[in-house]
Amino acid sequence: MYEESLKSGIKDFFFNAQGRFSRETFIVAYSALSLFAVIVSPLFYMLCGLLLPGFLAGLIILIYGVYLLYAHFVICIKRLHDLNLTGWLSILTFCFPLSFLFIAYLVIQKGRAKSNKYGKPLNYTGPSFILNASYVFLILYAIFVGVISYFFVKGVRTGSTSNTGQGVQQVINALPKAYQKEVKKPPEAWGFYS
């Protein structure tokens, strides 16, 4: 049963905005998408930049970024459908201070147990360790995003963005010597502008 729902779920999880996600299903899907964006994306960008010509690498990275944004909207829309709300409210993810509250609402609010105009709820039926790991990851991810946002807002408010070049230089100096030489090359040498 779980294997069948997983096969159909992978296809529909991130591609089809029709239907509903229960709270647990949303947490697993959102955690998987966030983990993919945080861990796989930087590696993907680096590989595209190193292995492909500039224009093609840029095009593939653009398509990948648009897909991640689309997948984010798909899972938010399905969760809103479970709450019997319109999917258009997913636009709130673009409102920076409200986006945290919006995602928290989608995670915390219990959905409707019965069918509604959007169909039956898709309840998570997989192994409990995946759900538990998703909860832990989501908490750590929220802390990470909160800390990054705090320092970004603090830096903008105090006007300390002028020291960005010094911060970048400190990061470059912390890298091994072989990587420092690569990072210091101009973007044209990496093939981004060829």
Secondary structure, 3 states (H helix, E strand, C coil): CHHHHHHHHHHHHCCCCCCCCCHHHHHHHHHHHHHHHHHHHHHHHHHHHHHCCHHHHHHHHHHHHHHHHHHHHHHHHHHHHHCCCCHHHHHHHHCHHHHHHHHHHHHHCCCCCCCECCECCCCCCCCHHHHHHHHHHHHHHHHHHHHHHHHHHHHHHHCHHHHHHHHHHHHHHHCCHHHHHHHCCCHHHHCCCC
